[in-house]
Amino acid sequence: MTRRILLVLAAVAVLLGAVPSAAVARSTVTRSARSEVRLDATVNGTRLRDPIAIHPDRLVTVRVAVRNDSPETLHVRSVRLSGAVLGLDFFVFEAATRLSIPAGQTRQWTMEIQVDSLEGQATGLLPLSLTLVDEDRDTIGTVEGTADVHASVISAYGLFGLGTLVVTVLLWAAVLVALARRRLPVNRAMRGLRFVPAGFGLGLSTVIGLSVLRITAPTTASEFGYLIGLAAGAFVLGYLTPTPRPGPPRPPAAVAAPASDPERTQPAGVGAPERVPPQERRW
């Protein structure tokens, strides 16, 4: 049994060792909804391939360069800064530009974005996206990087991670107590499934914890790696747990004898109460 558990832990460790390497390798990614548009940007004087320090009490300086190789004039409505983890946007800031870029030309401009409300929204290392939006609210292009948000832990993102950690601890406590009391299913697959929610919660807590502690920023690969990897590891761990054996049989409960009726148990005519006829009332 000990050998099986060690094999499971070794497999999970190898899987988790490969995930952070993919997360650290995050670099600037430029996506353009229009192949004729080239987008480059810096935030606070730093290219997005490096972590960018963002403070809620300071203005964020954004410098954008756009090359329009399309045959039509490009109309830029706004520039949007956003940070999302697990598909959830934890902060979004948008500044209007109202800029037109003729065909075949390049435009560069610098703008400042106020992010004071970031104090109660997020903290730690988060994915950062800088997006150009046109007049129809469609995406022109996006540059992705990493933001190092210096804000309070008591924020929406920090509280989300804390709540996830509390739920994860409760899930593991429940399944381990059931294991100790031999209340898990006899079927191995069903026992493994009982461990999956706890493993999933552990993966979610790991993703957010590494982000809040500024160890690594979440990426799509790391999110799925931790969630699926730890959930699968928990399933294998539950699958290899010993089959619960039934405990000693309990003695049958004593059945209380029904209460006896003195009128039925006594012989006829012995000890029977005498009934006194009611007295007649005279008027």
C-alpha atoms as a printed R data frame, in Angstrom:
    type eleno elety resid chain resno       x       y       z
1   ATOM     1    CA   MET     A     1   0.000   0.000   0.000
2   ATOM     2    CA   THR     A     2   2.834   2.398   0.876
3   ATOM     3    CA   ARG     A     3   4.487   1.686  -2.452
4   ATOM     4    CA   ARG     A     4   1.310   2.556  -4.355
5   ATOM     5    CA   ILE     A     5   0.929   5.870  -2.547
6   ATOM     6    CA   LEU     A     6   4.580   6.752  -3.272
7   ATOM     7    CA   LEU     A     7   4.065   6.013  -6.966
8   ATOM     8    CA   VAL     A     8   1.005   8.268  -7.042
9   ATOM     9    CA   LEU     A     9   2.834  11.100  -5.305
10  ATOM    10    CA   ALA     A    10   5.787  10.753  -7.673
11  ATOM    11    CA   ALA     A    11   3.525  10.929 -10.743
12  ATOM    12    CA   VAL     A    12   1.736  14.015  -9.416
13  ATOM    13    CA   ALA     A    13   5.064  15.681  -8.595
14  ATOM    14    CA   VAL     A    14   6.359  15.096 -12.135
15  ATOM    15    CA   LEU     A    15   3.150  16.534 -13.580
16  ATOM    16    CA   LEU     A    16   3.261  19.606 -11.339
17  ATOM    17    CA   GLY     A    17   6.936  20.117 -12.095
18  ATOM    18    CA   ALA     A    18   6.167  20.394 -15.800
19  ATOM    19    CA   VAL     A    19   3.304  22.863 -15.353
20  ATOM    20    CA   PRO     A    20   5.215  25.768 -13.755
21  ATOM    21    CA   SER     A    21   7.848  25.608 -16.496
22  ATOM    22    CA   ALA     A    22   5.133  26.248 -19.039
23  ATOM    23    CA   ALA     A    23   3.764  29.087 -16.919
24  ATOM    24    CA   VAL     A    24   7.153  30.796 -16.518
25  ATOM    25    CA   ALA     A    25   7.699  30.645 -20.261
26  ATOM    26    CA   ARG     A    26   4.911  33.168 -20.767
27  ATOM    27    CA   SER     A    27   5.954  35.857 -23.233
28  ATOM    28    CA   THR     A    28   4.354  38.647 -25.170
29  ATOM    29    CA   VAL     A    29   1.623  37.368 -27.451
30  ATOM    30    CA   THR     A    30   0.152  39.619 -30.109
31  ATOM    31    CA   ARG     A    31  -3.157  38.643 -31.654
32  ATOM    32    CA   SER     A    32  -4.701  40.695 -34.410
33  ATOM    33    CA   ALA     A    33  -8.260  40.198 -35.565
34  ATOM    34    CA   ARG     A    34  -7.161  41.798 -38.842
35  ATOM    35    CA   SER     A    35  -4.063  40.401 -40.510
36  ATOM    36    CA   GLU     A    36  -3.234  43.799 -42.037
37  ATOM    37    CA   VAL     A    37  -2.873  45.487 -38.630
38  ATOM    38    CA   ARG     A    38   0.363  45.375 -36.634
39  ATOM    39    CA   LEU     A    39   0.205  46.291 -32.958
40  ATOM    40    CA   ASP     A    40   2.960  47.034 -30.470
41  ATOM    41    CA   ALA     A    41   2.634  48.503 -26.990
42  ATOM    42    CA   THR     A    42   4.435  49.244 -23.736
43  ATOM    43    CA   VAL     A    43   2.977  49.817 -20.273
44  ATOM    44    CA   ASN     A    44   4.846  52.052 -17.838
45  ATOM    45    CA   GLY     A    45   7.780  52.001 -20.221
46  ATOM    46    CA   THR     A    46   8.035  48.184 -20.150
47  ATOM    47    CA   ARG     A    47   7.191  45.756 -22.916
48  ATOM    48    CA   LEU     A    48   4.560  43.208 -22.003
49  ATOM    49    CA   ARG     A    49   6.972  40.286 -22.180
50  ATOM    50    CA   ASP     A    50   8.206  41.317 -18.701
51  ATOM    51    CA   PRO     A    51   6.077  41.624 -15.545
52  ATOM    52    CA   ILE     A    52   4.716  45.159 -15.344
53  ATOM    53    CA   ALA     A    53   4.319  46.720 -11.898
54  ATOM    54    CA   ILE     A    54   0.937  48.396 -11.490
55  ATOM    55    CA   HIS     A    55  -0.012  50.423  -8.405
56  ATOM    56    CA   PRO     A    56  -3.594  51.569  -7.790
57  ATOM    57    CA   ASP     A    57  -2.447  55.003  -6.617
58  ATOM    58    CA   ARG     A    58  -0.411  55.704  -9.755
59  ATOM    59    CA   LEU     A    59  -1.402  56.418 -13.333
60  ATOM    60    CA   VAL     A    60  -0.605  53.726 -15.886
61  ATOM    61    CA   THR     A    61   1.229  55.101 -18.924
62  ATOM    62    CA   VAL     A    62   0.430  53.238 -22.128
63  ATOM    63    CA   ARG     A    63   2.286  53.754 -25.397
64  ATOM    64    CA   VAL     A    64   0.731  52.208 -28.494
65  ATOM    65    CA   ALA     A    65   2.071  51.870 -32.041
66  ATOM    66    CA   VAL     A    66  -0.229  50.655 -34.830
67  ATOM    67    CA   ARG     A    67   0.637  49.947 -38.454
68  ATOM    68    CA   ASN     A    68  -2.366  49.865 -40.795
69  ATOM    69    CA   ASP     A    69  -1.560  47.878 -43.950
70  ATOM    70    CA   SER     A    70  -5.215  47.463 -44.912
71  ATOM    71    CA   PRO     A    71  -6.784  49.406 -47.821
72  ATOM    72    CA   GLU     A    72  -9.235  51.143 -45.468
73  ATOM    73    CA   THR     A    73  -8.934  53.733 -42.723
74  ATOM    74    CA   LEU     A    74  -8.775  52.210 -39.253
75  ATOM    75    CA   HIS     A    75 -10.867  53.884 -36.559
76  ATOM    76    CA   VAL     A    76  -9.726  53.214 -32.990
77  ATOM    77    CA   ARG     A    77 -12.367  53.856 -30.370
78  ATOM    78    CA   SER     A    78 -10.520  52.959 -27.158
79  ATOM    79    CA   VAL     A    79  -7.681  51.091 -25.496
80  ATOM    80    CA   ARG     A    80  -8.620  48.459 -22.909
81  ATOM    81    CA   LEU     A    81  -6.502  46.979 -20.112
82  ATOM    82    CA   SER     A    82  -7.861  43.798 -18.529
83  ATOM    83    CA   GLY     A    83  -6.786  40.911 -16.350
84  ATOM    84    CA   ALA     A    84  -8.587  37.557 -16.315
85  ATOM    85    CA   VAL     A    85  -8.018  34.266 -14.483
86  ATOM    86    CA   LEU     A    86  -9.984  31.080 -15.185
87  ATOM    87    CA   GLY     A    87 -12.076  33.014 -17.685
88  ATOM    88    CA   LEU     A    88 -13.152  35.601 -15.076
89  ATOM    89    CA   ASP     A    89 -12.286  39.290 -15.531
90  ATOM    90    CA   PHE     A    90 -10.981  40.668 -12.246
91  ATOM    91    CA   PHE     A    91 -10.184  44.131 -13.581
92  ATOM    92    CA   VAL     A    92 -11.026  46.064 -16.753
93  ATOM    93    CA   PHE     A    93  -9.988  49.645 -17.534
94  ATOM    94    CA   GLU     A    94 -10.787  51.390 -20.791
95  ATOM    95    CA   ALA     A    95  -9.694  54.796 -22.093
96  ATOM    96    CA   ALA     A    96 -11.188  56.507 -25.141
97  ATOM    97    CA   THR     A    97  -8.870  57.553 -27.993
98  ATOM    98    CA   ARG     A    98 -11.049  58.416 -31.037
99  ATOM    99    CA   LEU     A    99  -8.129  58.013 -33.416
100 ATOM   100    CA   SER     A   100  -8.161  57.332 -37.165
101 ATOM   101    CA   ILE     A   101  -5.255  55.639 -38.941
102 ATOM   102    CA   PRO     A   102  -5.268  56.007 -42.755
103 ATOM   103    CA   ALA     A   103  -4.382  53.042 -44.945
104 ATOM   104    CA   GLY     A   104  -0.685  52.325 -45.196
105 ATOM   105    CA   GLN     A   105   0.292  54.575 -42.279
106 ATOM   106    CA   THR     A   106   1.567  54.161 -38.726
107 ATOM   107    CA   ARG     A   107   0.372  55.994 -35.674
108 ATOM   108    CA   GLN     A   108   1.952  56.184 -32.231
109 ATOM   109    CA   TRP     A   109   0.420  57.767 -29.187
110 ATOM   110    CA   THR     A   110   0.781  57.807 -25.424
111 ATOM   111    CA   MET     A   111  -2.041  57.911 -22.895
112 ATOM   112    CA   GLU     A   112  -2.524  57.625 -19.147
113 ATOM   113    CA   ILE     A   113  -5.128  55.390 -17.521
114 ATOM   114    CA   GLN     A   114  -6.328  55.823 -13.957
115 ATOM   115    CA   VAL     A   115  -6.560  52.507 -12.046
116 ATOM   116    CA   ASP     A   116  -7.390  53.640  -8.503
117 ATOM   117    CA   SER     A   117 -10.272  51.160  -8.214
118 ATOM   118    CA   LEU     A   118  -7.773  48.318  -8.681
119 ATOM   119    CA   GLU     A   119  -7.184  48.355  -4.907
120 ATOM   120    CA   GLY     A   120 -10.296  46.269  -4.240
121 ATOM   121    CA   GLN     A   121 -10.188  44.146  -7.376
122 ATOM   122    CA   ALA     A   122  -6.969  42.146  -7.670
123 ATOM   123    CA   THR     A   123  -3.435  41.575  -6.379
124 ATOM   124    CA   GLY     A   124  -0.405  39.509  -7.366
125 ATOM   125    CA   LEU     A   125   0.693  38.271 -10.790
126 ATOM   126    CA   LEU     A   126  -2.155  38.218 -13.302
127 ATOM   127    CA   PRO     A   127  -2.372  37.877 -17.089
128 ATOM   128    CA   LEU     A   128  -2.556  41.319 -18.698
129 ATOM   129    CA   SER     A   129  -4.236  42.070 -22.021
130 ATOM   130    CA   LEU     A   130  -4.006  45.358 -23.918
131 ATOM   131    CA   THR     A   131  -6.738  45.504 -26.563
132 ATOM   132    CA   LEU     A   132  -7.592  48.018 -29.276
133 ATOM   133    CA   VAL     A   133 -11.329  48.429 -29.847
134 ATOM   134    CA   ASP     A   134 -12.906  49.921 -32.983
135 ATOM   135    CA   GLU     A   135 -16.095  51.963 -33.412
136 ATOM   136    CA   ASP     A   136 -18.245  48.803 -33.552
137 ATOM   137    CA   ARG     A   137 -16.781  47.560 -30.258
138 ATOM   138    CA   ASP     A   138 -14.906  44.832 -32.127
139 ATOM   139    CA   THR     A   139 -11.337  43.856 -31.311
140 ATOM   140    CA   ILE     A   140  -8.656  45.218 -33.630
141 ATOM   141    CA   GLY     A   141  -5.695  43.563 -31.932
142 ATOM   142    CA   THR     A   142  -4.459  42.366 -28.540
143 ATOM   143    CA   VAL     A   143  -1.071  42.280 -26.847
144 ATOM   144    CA   GLU     A   144  -0.770  39.922 -23.865
145 ATOM   145    CA   GLY     A   145   1.679  39.931 -20.992
146 ATOM   146    CA   THR     A   146   1.873  39.790 -17.184
147 ATOM   147    CA   ALA     A   147   0.841  42.409 -14.635
148 ATOM   148    CA   ASP     A   148   2.349  42.601 -11.149
149 ATOM   149    CA   VAL     A   149  -0.481  44.262  -9.232
150 ATOM   150    CA   HIS     A   150   0.576  45.800  -5.909
151 ATOM   151    CA   ALA     A   151  -2.752  46.046  -4.120
152 ATOM   152    CA   SER     A   152  -4.421  44.755  -0.982
153 ATOM   153    CA   VAL     A   153  -4.881  41.042  -0.394
154 ATOM   154    CA   ILE     A   154  -8.387  41.901   0.799
155 ATOM   155    CA   SER     A   155  -9.633  42.292  -2.757
156 ATOM   156    CA   ALA     A   156 -12.069  40.396  -4.940
157 ATOM   157    CA   TYR     A   157  -9.274  38.177  -6.250
158 ATOM   158    CA   GLY     A   158  -7.696  37.643  -2.829
159 ATOM   159    CA   LEU     A   159 -11.015  36.816  -1.162
160 ATOM   160    CA   PHE     A   160 -11.854  34.475  -4.030
161 ATOM   161    CA   GLY     A   161  -8.627  32.589  -3.364
162 ATOM   162    CA   LEU     A   162  -9.262  32.520   0.388
163 ATOM   163    CA   GLY     A   163 -12.775  31.156  -0.091
164 ATOM   164    CA   THR     A   164 -11.458  28.511  -2.459
165 ATOM   165    CA   LEU     A   165  -8.868  27.458   0.118
166 ATOM   166    CA   VAL     A   166 -11.473  27.131   2.889
167 ATOM   167    CA   VAL     A   167 -13.748  24.995   0.699
168 ATOM   168    CA   THR     A   168 -10.786  22.817  -0.314
169 ATOM   169    CA   VAL     A   169  -9.830  22.184   3.316
170 ATOM   170    CA   LEU     A   170 -13.408  21.208   4.136
171 ATOM   171    CA   LEU     A   171 -13.568  18.829   1.165
172 ATOM   172    CA   TRP     A   172 -10.342  17.087   2.161
173 ATOM   173    CA   ALA     A   173 -11.432  16.890   5.809
174 ATOM   174    CA   ALA     A   174 -14.749  15.317   4.829
175 ATOM   175    CA   VAL     A   175 -13.235  12.674   2.560
176 ATOM   176    CA   LEU     A   176 -10.436  11.796   5.015
177 ATOM   177    CA   VAL     A   177 -12.890  11.462   7.904
178 ATOM   178    CA   ALA     A   178 -15.025   9.172   5.757
179 ATOM   179    CA   LEU     A   179 -11.905   7.138   4.962
180 ATOM   180    CA   ALA     A   180 -10.988   6.820   8.646
181 ATOM   181    CA   ARG     A   181 -14.521   5.768   9.578
182 ATOM   182    CA   ARG     A   182 -14.681   3.242   6.723
183 ATOM   183    CA   ARG     A   183 -17.648   4.952   5.138
184 ATOM   184    CA   LEU     A   184 -16.262   5.149   1.602
185 ATOM   185    CA   PRO     A   185 -17.766   2.943  -1.140
186 ATOM   186    CA   VAL     A   186 -16.395  -0.560  -1.551
187 ATOM   187    CA   ASN     A   187 -15.988  -0.024  -5.307
188 ATOM   188    CA   ARG     A   188 -12.554   1.440  -6.092
189 ATOM   189    CA   ALA     A   189 -13.768   3.713  -8.891
190 ATOM   190    CA   MET     A   190 -16.473   5.172  -6.675
191 ATOM   191    CA   ARG     A   191 -13.907   5.791  -3.933
192 ATOM   192    CA   GLY     A   192 -11.702   7.591  -6.428
193 ATOM   193    CA   LEU     A   193 -14.597   9.813  -7.514
194 ATOM   194    CA   ARG     A   194 -15.147  10.835  -3.901
195 ATOM   195    CA   PHE     A   195 -11.623  12.321  -3.924
196 ATOM   196    CA   VAL     A   196 -12.002  14.238  -7.228
197 ATOM   197    CA   PRO     A   197 -13.758  17.380  -5.840
198 ATOM   198    CA   ALA     A   198 -11.041  17.748  -3.196
199 ATOM   199    CA   GLY     A   199  -8.320  17.402  -5.842
200 ATOM   200    CA   PHE     A   200 -10.069  19.916  -8.097
201 ATOM   201    CA   GLY     A   201 -10.269  22.398  -5.228
202 ATOM   202    CA   LEU     A   202  -6.578  21.851  -4.489
203 ATOM   203    CA   GLY     A   203  -5.724  22.647  -8.105
204 ATOM   204    CA   LEU     A   204  -7.822  25.806  -8.042
205 ATOM   205    CA   SER     A   205  -6.251  26.927  -4.760
206 ATOM   206    CA   THR     A   206  -2.775  26.265  -6.187
207 ATOM   207    CA   VAL     A   207  -3.403  28.400  -9.281
208 ATOM   208    CA   ILE     A   208  -4.677  31.360  -7.264
209 ATOM   209    CA   GLY     A   209  -2.152  30.925  -4.451
210 ATOM   210    CA   LEU     A   210   0.855  30.988  -6.799
211 ATOM   211    CA   SER     A   211  -0.598  34.103  -8.406
212 ATOM   212    CA   VAL     A   212  -1.273  35.997  -5.165
213 ATOM   213    CA   LEU     A   213   2.154  35.054  -3.761
214 ATOM   214    CA   ARG     A   214   3.772  36.385  -6.982
215 ATOM   215    CA   ILE     A   215   5.417  33.068  -7.825
216 ATOM   216    CA   THR     A   216   3.945  32.654 -11.304
217 ATOM   217    CA   ALA     A   217   1.085  34.135 -13.287
218 ATOM   218    CA   PRO     A   218  -1.769  31.861 -14.369
219 ATOM   219    CA   THR     A   219  -1.865  30.764 -17.989
220 ATOM   220    CA   THR     A   220  -4.297  28.573 -19.863
221 ATOM   221    CA   ALA     A   221  -1.790  25.695 -19.763
222 ATOM   222    CA   SER     A   222  -1.070  26.025 -16.039
223 ATOM   223    CA   GLU     A   223  -4.747  26.396 -15.124
224 ATOM   224    CA   PHE     A   224  -5.777  23.208 -16.932
225 ATOM   225    CA   GLY     A   225  -2.593  21.458 -15.825
226 ATOM   226    CA   TYR     A   226  -3.127  22.059 -12.127
227 ATOM   227    CA   LEU     A   227  -6.894  21.494 -12.200
228 ATOM   228    CA   ILE     A   228  -6.880  18.312 -14.259
229 ATOM   229    CA   GLY     A   229  -3.570  17.012 -12.872
230 ATOM   230    CA   LEU     A   230  -4.469  17.320  -9.202
231 ATOM   231    CA   ALA     A   231  -8.017  16.082  -9.762
232 ATOM   232    CA   ALA     A   232  -6.612  13.016 -11.555
233 ATOM   233    CA   GLY     A   233  -4.034  12.514  -8.802
234 ATOM   234    CA   ALA     A   234  -6.769  12.662  -6.161
235 ATOM   235    CA   PHE     A   235  -8.801  10.101  -8.096
236 ATOM   236    CA   VAL     A   236  -5.829   7.715  -8.229
237 ATOM   237    CA   LEU     A   237  -5.185   8.275  -4.537
238 ATOM   238    CA   GLY     A   238  -8.782   7.434  -3.702
239 ATOM   239    CA   TYR     A   239  -8.667   4.434  -6.051
240 ATOM   240    CA   LEU     A   240  -5.663   2.999  -4.191
241 ATOM   241    CA   THR     A   241  -7.055   3.477  -0.702
242 ATOM   242    CA   PRO     A   242  -7.721   0.210   1.150
243 ATOM   243    CA   THR     A   243 -11.116  -1.335   0.710
244 ATOM   244    CA   PRO     A   244 -13.190  -0.585   3.800
245 ATOM   245    CA   ARG     A   245 -14.006  -3.722   5.809
246 ATOM   246    CA   PRO     A   246 -17.277  -4.016   7.656
247 ATOM   247    CA   GLY     A   247 -16.948  -3.550  11.386
248 ATOM   248    CA   PRO     A   248 -18.070  -6.091  14.007
249 ATOM   249    CA   PRO     A   249 -21.806  -6.781  13.989
250 ATOM   250    CA   ARG     A   250 -23.790  -4.837  16.488
251 ATOM   251    CA   PRO     A   251 -25.832  -6.764  19.072
252 ATOM   252    CA   PRO     A   252 -29.557  -6.679  18.420
253 ATOM   253    CA   ALA     A   253 -31.374  -4.006  20.315
254 ATOM   254    CA   ALA     A   254 -33.477  -5.225  23.223
255 ATOM   255    CA   VAL     A   255 -37.204  -5.138  22.503
256 ATOM   256    CA   ALA     A   256 -39.214  -3.694  25.374
257 ATOM   257    CA   ALA     A   257 -42.082  -5.896  26.577
258 ATOM   258    CA   PRO     A   258 -45.542  -4.401  26.106
259 ATOM   259    CA   ALA     A   259 -47.140  -2.934  29.191
260 ATOM   260    CA   SER     A   260 -49.544  -5.367  30.858
261 ATOM   261    CA   ASP     A   261 -53.173  -4.547  31.544
262 ATOM   262    CA   PRO     A   262 -54.064  -5.437  35.151
263 ATOM   263    CA   GLU     A   263 -57.685  -6.030  34.215
264 ATOM   264    CA   ARG     A   264 -56.658  -8.662  31.644
265 ATOM   265    CA   THR     A   265 -53.940 -10.393  33.614
266 ATOM   266    CA   GLN     A   266 -55.895 -10.857  36.845
267 ATOM   267    CA   PRO     A   267 -58.336 -13.757  37.143
268 ATOM   268    CA   ALA     A   268 -61.984 -13.055  36.869
269 ATOM   269    CA   GLY     A   269 -63.553 -12.069  40.134
270 ATOM   270    CA   VAL     A   270 -60.233 -11.536  41.928
271 ATOM   271    CA   GLY     A   271 -59.220  -8.039  42.721
272 ATOM   272    CA   ALA     A   272 -61.699  -6.636  40.224
273 ATOM   273    CA   PRO     A   273 -62.812  -3.166  41.185
274 ATOM   274    CA   GLU     A   274 -66.430  -2.882  42.192
275 ATOM   275    CA   ARG     A   275 -68.566  -0.483  40.318
276 ATOM   276    CA   VAL     A   276 -70.910   1.575  42.453
277 ATOM   277    CA   PRO     A   277 -74.190   2.412  40.740
278 ATOM   278    CA   PRO     A   278 -74.896   6.096  40.613
279 ATOM   279    CA   GLN     A   279 -77.256   7.343  43.293
280 ATOM   280    CA   GLU     A   280 -80.630   8.534  42.253
281 ATOM   281    CA   ARG     A   281 -81.297  12.135  42.834
282 ATOM   282    CA   ARG     A   282 -84.495  13.083  44.503
283 ATOM   283    CA   TRP     A   283 -86.116  16.339  43.624
